[in-house]
Amino acid sequence: MKTQRLAMAGTALMGIGAVQLLGALYFCWAGGMDGVLSPVAAVAVVWPVAALLWFLGRRLRRVAV
């Protein structure tokens, strides 16, 4: 049961990281039409956190197996 919870937590972390990255891309696309935010700036701000969450999620899933 504990390993199943670790796997679910890893999946949740990976999902949060993906949502953050997709949200930044959507925000720069929606705001980019008016020139408010460049895509490079949006991805540069969100990428480190999304990559960290993805990495931690993968590690949790490996431990659970």
Helices and strands as residue ranges (DSSP letters): H 2-32, H 39-64
